[in-house]
Amino acid sequence: MATLLPNGKQQFLDANGSPLASGSVFFYVPGTEVTKNTFQDAAGTILNTNPIVLDASGEAVIYGSGTYRQVVFDSAGNLVWDKPTADTAVGGLAWGGTSTGTPNAQVIGASSFTQQDGQQISFIAGEGLTNTGPLTVAPGGGAGIPVLQDLQTGPTPLTGGEVVAANAVTLIYDQTRGAFHLLSEPAPIPPTTFQDGSFRIENTSDVSKQIAFDASGIATGTTQTLKAPNVSITVGDAAMFQGALFGCTLSNDAVSPGNVIDIAAGSARNSTNVDNLILASALTKNTSLSWAVGTGGGSLDTGTVGNSTYHVFLIMRTDTRVVDVLTSLSASSPALPSNYSLFRRIGSIIRSGGNVQLFVQDGDTFMWNNANPSADYSGGSRSKSALTVNVPTGIRVRGLFETSTRDTNNDLTASLFDGVNTNISVTAKTVNTNSSNISMGNIVELYQFTNTSAQIQLQVSGGSNASTSVTTLGWIDGRGRSS
């Protein structure tokens, strides 16, 4: 539908403000001498002459559609003006339809576009026409006009991804710059760079995501990165503190306690403080079988299982973020399966007599399940010397011991010395102040650190009737938190 063209009814005036009686008005395609039709009615069915001859009041009824070159003469044939004009819809929002062309040089309809300052055009980006760099848009098939995006630093050419195929786009014309400003944009694309004090989440070439932080306190150009699981990012995916360990409690399996251990869900920082190891679900692992991924599989890293201490590790492959459990004779250098590169020791177990000894874990404390464990030492007076006790080898732990001392006629002292710092001791003592042949005894629980060979130093000082036993009840294992 056509609309009235300026000016109003319309009346044309000369330079003195008098009606341009008997003047003539020509209409052309903008920038050409090609005539363009106007009409006497809004339906566009009754043509005007071209030129239109004005009446005695300098008036005529002129309807048109789109843009025109309007040339006005007085009755003597003198030029009054030669200016572009357009129907009244053009000054607002023009519709360009669906764009064609290439991603970075798109063509739209909008033949009514006249490069008026502030003129707006909307269109739908055509299929496959998401821009990949600086973009030009050609309204009506004319010359391409650059499209700018307005940033904090000012208008700048597009860089890619701002105009997305099948999305609606609105542009506003800036006559001074001879360019469009992009008014409507899709949801922001994660940036590849960022300011100090901000962060980004981005996809990498593998299936993981990265959270990258750049703070002003870090040297210029330095970026600290942290890999996180390919799931919705949560606070839990942020870097744990060095040595962190939560959950991952070990226990003998209820069905096959002699060979199978259960590992509760949990998380830990790896041994070299590179990444988080997150065990999302509990696992069961057979300690007598070679390692196989997943719950129910074997856990042994290499060789054939025997009677010894086996250290339990969380392990992770960084390409898939899969976390599993491995057991090894080594406390610090397990033989990792192919593609697994990160690990963290979460505890240790002891096999003897072909079975995993029964234990209970509560945090860092491991207690033997047997209510009456065998004594590690049972005898009389003893000079200070190494005593092997029932705790894991390969690591230094704080053993919990029950000492029983008894003698007749004499005081008796049992001293447990640190397995490494052998001048540090804790003591259980029986004091006898009674007459001869009266037996006195004492039972005491003592803590003492072992060396990596599961040894403490024991010294028993007493008479010929001295009787002492030292029994291991359990141990405390920091599991790497102190390193």
C-alpha positions in Angstrom: 0.0 0.0 0.0 1.3 3.5 -0.9 1.5 6.5 1.5 1.5 10.2 1.0 4.8 11.7 0.2 6.1 14.8 1.9 4.9 17.5 1.9 1.5 16.9 3.2 -1.4 17.5 0.7 1.1 18.6 -0.9 1.7 22.4 -1.5 4.9 23.6 -3.2 6.3 27.1 -2.5 8.7 29.3 -4.3 11.8 31.0 -2.7 9.6 33.8 -1.4 7.2 31.5 0.3 4.5 32.0 -2.3 2.5 29.1 -3.8 4.4 27.6 -6.8 1.4 28.1 -9.2 1.7 26.1 -12.4 5.0 24.7 -11.4 6.0 21.2 -12.4 7.3 18.2 -10.4 9.3 15.4 -11.9 9.9 12.0 -10.2 12.8 9.7 -11.1 14.5 6.6 -9.7 17.1 8.0 -7.3 20.4 8.9 -8.9 19.0 8.5 -12.5 16.9 10.1 -15.2 14.6 7.1 -15.3 11.0 8.2 -14.5 9.2 6.6 -11.6 5.4 6.5 -11.2 3.3 8.3 -8.6 -0.4 8.1 -8.0 -3.5 10.1 -7.3 -4.9 7.5 -4.9 -3.5 5.4 -1.9 -4.3 2.2 -3.7 -1.9 3.1 -6.4 -4.4 2.6 -9.3 -4.7 6.2 -10.8 -1.4 7.4 -12.2 -0.2 11.0 -12.1 1.4 12.6 -15.1 5.2 12.9 -15.0 5.8 15.7 -14.6 2.9 16.7 -12.4 1.7 20.2 -13.2 0.7 22.1 -10.0 -2.6 24.1 -9.7 -3.0 27.8 -9.0 -2.3 27.1 -5.3 0.9 25.2 -6.1 -0.8 22.0 -5.0 -1.2 18.4 -6.1 -2.1 15.0 -4.6 0.9 12.7 -4.9 1.1 9.1 -3.5 4.2 7.0 -4.0 6.0 3.9 -2.7 9.6 3.7 -2.0 12.3 6.3 -2.8 12.4 9.0 -5.5 14.5 11.7 -7.0 12.1 14.8 -6.9 12.9 17.7 -9.3 10.7 20.8 -9.0 10.5 23.7 -11.5 8.6 27.0 -11.4 6.2 28.0 -14.2 9.1 29.6 -16.1 11.1 26.4 -16.1 13.6 27.5 -13.4 14.9 24.8 -11.1 13.6 25.1 -7.5 15.1 21.9 -6.1 16.4 18.5 -7.0 16.3 16.3 -3.8 15.7 12.7 -2.8 12.5 11.8 -1.0 10.7 8.7 0.1 7.3 7.5 1.3 6.7 8.1 5.0 7.3 4.5 5.9 10.9 4.7 5.0 11.9 7.1 7.7 11.0 4.5 10.3 11.8 0.8 9.8 12.3 -0.8 6.4 12.0 -4.5 5.9 14.7 -6.3 3.9 13.3 -9.8 3.8 15.8 -12.7 4.0 19.3 -12.0 3.0 21.2 -13.6 0.2 24.8 -13.4 -1.0 27.7 -14.7 1.1 28.3 -14.7 4.9 30.4 -11.6 4.8 28.7 -9.8 1.9 24.9 -10.1 2.3 22.2 -8.6 0.0 18.8 -7.6 1.2 15.6 -6.2 -0.3 14.8 -2.8 1.3 14.8 -0.9 -2.1 13.3 2.0 -0.1 16.6 2.6 1.7 17.8 6.2 0.9 20.9 6.5 3.2 19.1 8.8 5.5 20.8 9.4 8.8 19.1 7.2 11.4 17.2 5.1 8.9 16.6 1.5 10.1 16.4 -1.8 8.3 15.5 -5.2 9.6 16.0 -8.6 7.9 16.5 -12.3 8.5 20.0 -13.6 7.9 19.8 -16.3 5.2 20.6 -20.0 5.6 24.3 -20.5 6.0 25.0 -16.8 6.2 26.5 -16.5 9.7 29.3 -14.0 9.3 32.8 -15.1 9.8 34.5 -11.7 9.8 33.8 -8.1 8.8 30.3 -7.8 7.2 28.8 -5.6 4.5 25.0 -5.4 3.7 23.7 -4.2 0.3 20.1 -2.9 0.5 18.2 -3.3 -2.7 21.2 -4.9 -4.4 23.3 -1.7 -4.3 26.8 -1.2 -3.0 27.7 -3.1 0.2 27.7 -0.9 3.3 29.9 -1.9 6.3 28.3 -3.0 9.5 29.8 -1.9 12.8 29.3 -3.2 16.4 29.2 -0.7 19.2 31.7 -1.6 21.9 33.1 0.2 25.0 36.0 1.4 22.8 33.6 2.7 20.1 32.2 1.4 16.8 34.3 -1.3 15.2 33.9 -3.8 12.4 32.4 -7.2 13.1 34.8 -10.1 13.8 32.5 -13.1 13.3 29.4 -14.7 14.7 27.5 -11.5 15.4 25.0 -12.1 12.6 23.7 -15.6 12.9 21.8 -17.5 10.1 18.0 -17.5 10.6 18.2 -14.8 13.3 16.5 -11.4 12.9 18.9 -8.5 12.5 18.3 -4.7 12.8 20.6 -2.1 11.4 20.6 1.7 11.8 22.4 3.9 9.2 25.1 6.3 10.3 25.5 8.9 7.5 28.7 10.4 8.9 30.5 7.0 8.9 28.7 5.7 5.8 28.0 2.6 7.7 25.3 0.6 9.6 25.4 0.0 13.4 24.2 -3.4 14.5 21.3 -3.0 16.9 20.3 -6.6 17.6 22.8 -9.3 18.5 22.5 -13.0 19.5 23.6 -14.3 22.9 27.3 -13.5 23.4 29.8 -16.0 22.1 32.4 -17.0 24.8 35.4 -14.8 24.1 38.9 -16.1 23.4 40.5 -13.3 25.4 39.4 -11.4 28.5 40.3 -8.6 30.8 42.2 -9.0 34.1 39.8 -9.9 36.9 37.4 -11.8 34.7 37.1 -15.4 33.5 35.8 -17.5 30.7 34.5 -21.0 30.0 35.5 -22.4 26.6 35.4 -25.7 24.7 38.8 -27.2 23.7 39.7 -29.7 21.0 39.0 -32.6 23.4 35.8 -33.3 25.3 36.8 -31.3 28.4 36.0 -27.7 29.1 38.4 -25.1 30.6 37.8 -22.4 33.1 40.5 -19.8 32.6 41.2 -17.0 35.0 43.3 -13.9 34.5 43.9 -11.7 37.5 45.8 -8.4 37.7 48.2 -10.0 40.2 49.4 -12.5 37.6 52.2 -11.4 35.3 51.1 -9.8 32.0 50.2 -12.3 29.4 50.0 -15.2 31.9 46.8 -17.3 32.0 46.1 -19.9 34.7 43.8 -22.7 33.4 41.9 -25.4 35.2 40.2 -28.4 33.4 36.8 -29.3 34.6 34.5 -32.2 33.7 32.4 -32.0 30.6 29.2 -31.3 32.6 27.5 -28.2 33.9 30.1 -26.1 35.6 29.6 -25.8 39.3 31.5 -24.3 42.2 32.8 -27.9 42.9 34.7 -27.8 39.6 36.9 -25.0 40.8 40.5 -25.8 41.8 40.7 -27.6 45.2 43.4 -26.6 47.5 46.7 -28.6 47.4 46.3 -31.9 49.2 42.5 -31.7 49.4 40.8 -35.1 49.9 37.1 -35.6 50.6 35.3 -39.0 51.0 36.8 -41.9 49.0 36.5 -44.1 52.2 37.8 -47.6 51.8 36.1 -50.7 53.3 36.1 -54.5 52.9 33.4 -55.7 50.5 30.5 -57.3 52.3 30.3 -60.2 49.8 34.0 -60.9 49.1 35.9 -59.1 51.9 39.1 -61.2 51.4 39.8 -59.8 47.9 37.3 -57.0 47.1 37.4 -53.5 48.5 34.7 -50.8 48.2 35.6 -47.2 47.5 33.0 -44.5 48.4 32.4 -41.5 46.1 34.6 -38.5 46.8 37.1 -36.1 45.3 40.8 -35.2 45.7 43.5 -33.0 44.3 46.0 -35.0 42.4 49.5 -35.6 43.8 51.2 -32.9 41.7 48.5 -30.3 42.3 47.5 -30.1 38.6 43.8 -31.1 38.6 40.8 -32.4 40.6 40.1 -36.1 40.6 36.3 -36.6 41.1 34.9 -40.0 41.8 31.2 -39.4 41.2 30.0 -42.9 42.2 31.2 -45.6 44.5 33.3 -48.4 43.0 34.2 -52.0 43.9 37.6 -53.3 42.9 39.1 -56.8 43.1 42.6 -56.5 44.5 43.7 -59.9 43.3 43.0 -59.2 39.6 44.8 -57.0 37.1 43.4 -53.6 36.6 40.3 -53.1 34.4 38.3 -50.0 34.1 35.0 -49.6 36.0 33.3 -51.0 39.1 33.8 -54.8 39.5 37.0 -54.8 37.7 40.5 -55.6 39.0 42.7 -53.1 40.6 46.3 -54.4 40.5 48.6 -52.2 38.5 51.2 -54.9 37.6 52.4 -58.4 38.5 50.7 -61.0 40.6 49.1 -60.3 43.9 50.8 -61.5 47.1 50.9 -60.9 50.8 52.1 -57.3 51.3 51.0 -53.7 51.6 49.0 -52.4 48.7 48.4 -48.7 48.2 45.1 -47.5 46.8 45.0 -44.7 44.3 42.5 -42.5 42.5 43.6 -42.3 38.9 42.4 -40.1 36.0 42.9 -39.9 32.2 42.7 -36.2 31.2 41.3 -36.7 27.7 38.0 -38.2 28.9 38.0 -37.1 32.6 37.3 -40.8 33.6 38.4 -41.5 37.3 39.0 -45.0 38.5 40.9 -46.8 41.3 44.2 -48.7 41.2 46.2 -50.7 43.8 50.0 -50.9 43.7 53.0 -52.0 45.8 54.4 -48.6 45.2 53.3 -45.8 47.6 54.4 -43.0 45.2 54.8 -44.3 41.6 52.1 -46.7 40.6 52.2 -48.2 37.1 49.4 -46.3 35.5 47.2 -47.9 32.7 47.4 -46.5 29.2 46.1 -42.9 28.9 46.0 -42.4 32.6 48.4 -39.7 33.8 47.2 -38.3 37.2 46.9 -40.1 40.5 46.5 -39.6 44.3 46.9 -42.1 47.1 43.7 -42.4 49.2 44.7 -45.2 51.6 46.6 -48.5 52.0 45.5 -52.0 52.7 47.4 -55.1 53.9 47.1 -58.6 52.5 48.2 -61.6 54.5 47.3 -65.3 54.3 45.9 -64.6 50.8 43.3 -62.1 52.0 42.9 -58.4 52.6 42.9 -58.0 56.4 39.6 -56.7 57.8 39.6 -53.0 58.7 37.4 -50.1 59.4 38.2 -46.6 58.1 36.9 -43.3 59.6 38.6 -40.3 58.0 42.3 -40.7 58.4 42.0 -43.4 61.0 42.2 -47.1 60.1 41.4 -49.7 62.8 41.8 -53.5 62.6 38.5 -55.3 62.7 39.7 -58.1 64.9 38.7 -57.6 68.6 41.7 -59.6 69.8 44.6 -58.9 67.4 47.8 -60.8 67.8 50.6 -59.1 69.6 53.5 -57.6 67.6 55.7 -58.3 70.6 55.4 -60.5 73.6 58.4 -60.9 75.9 60.5 -59.7 78.8 63.2 -57.1 79.1 64.5 -55.8 75.7 67.2 -53.4 74.7 66.2 -50.6 72.3 65.8 -52.2 68.9 63.5 -52.1 65.8 60.1 -53.8 66.1 58.0 -54.4 63.0 54.3 -53.7 63.7 51.1 -54.4 61.8 50.8 -51.2 59.7 51.3 -50.5 56.0 54.8 -50.3 54.6 56.0 -47.8 52.1 54.6 -44.9 54.1 55.1 -43.3 57.5 52.0 -43.5 59.7 51.1 -42.8 63.3 50.4 -46.3 64.8 47.9 -46.9 67.7 49.3 -49.5 70.1 48.1 -51.2 73.2 50.9 -52.0 75.6 50.5 -54.4 78.5 53.3 -54.5 81.1 53.6 -56.7 84.2 56.3 -57.6 86.7 56.8 -58.8 90.2 59.0 -56.9 92.7 60.3 -54.4 90.1 59.2 -51.3 88.2 58.7 -52.0 84.5 59.0 -49.5 81.7 58.1 -50.1 78.0 59.1 -47.3 75.7 58.0 -46.9 72.1 60.4 -44.8 70.0 59.7 -43.0 66.7 60.7 -45.2 63.8 62.6 -42.4 62.2 63.4 -40.0 65.0 64.6 -42.7 67.4 65.2 -40.4 70.3 61.5 -39.5 70.7 59.5 -41.9 72.8 56.2 -42.6 74.6 56.2 -44.8 77.7 54.0 -47.3 79.5 55.2 -47.9 83.1 54.3 -50.3 85.9 55.3 -49.2 89.4 55.6 -52.0 92.0 55.8 -50.8 95.6 54.5 -53.9 97.2 56.2 -56.8 98.8 57.9 -59.6 96.9 55.9 -62.0 94.7 53.1 -59.5 94.2 52.4 -59.1 90.5 51.5 -55.7 89.2 50.3 -54.8 85.7 49.3 -51.9 83.5 47.5 -51.6 80.1 48.0 -48.4 78.1 47.2 -47.1 74.6 50.1 -45.3 73.0 50.6 -43.5 69.7 53.9 -43.5 67.9 55.2 -42.8 64.3 56.6 -45.7 62.2 59.2 -45.6 59.5 58.4 -46.7 55.9 59.3 -50.3 56.8 56.4 -50.4 59.4 58.8 -50.3 62.3 59.1 -48.5 65.7 61.9 -48.9 68.2 60.9 -50.8 71.4 62.8 -50.8 74.7 61.6 -52.8 77.9 63.4 -52.1 81.2 62.5 -54.4 84.1 63.4 -57.4 86.2 63.7 -61.0 85.4 60.0 -61.5 85.7 59.1 -58.7 83.2 56.2 -59.5 80.9 55.3 -57.0 78.0 53.2 -57.1 74.9 52.7 -54.5 72.2 49.7 -54.9 69.9 48.8 -52.8 66.9 45.2 -51.6 67.0 45.3 -49.4 63.9 47.0 -46.3 62.4 46.4 -42.7 61.3 47.3 -41.9 57.7 47.3 -38.4 56.4 47.2 -39.7 52.8 49.2 -36.9 51.3 47.5 -34.0 52.9 50.6 -32.9 54.8 52.8 -32.9 51.6 
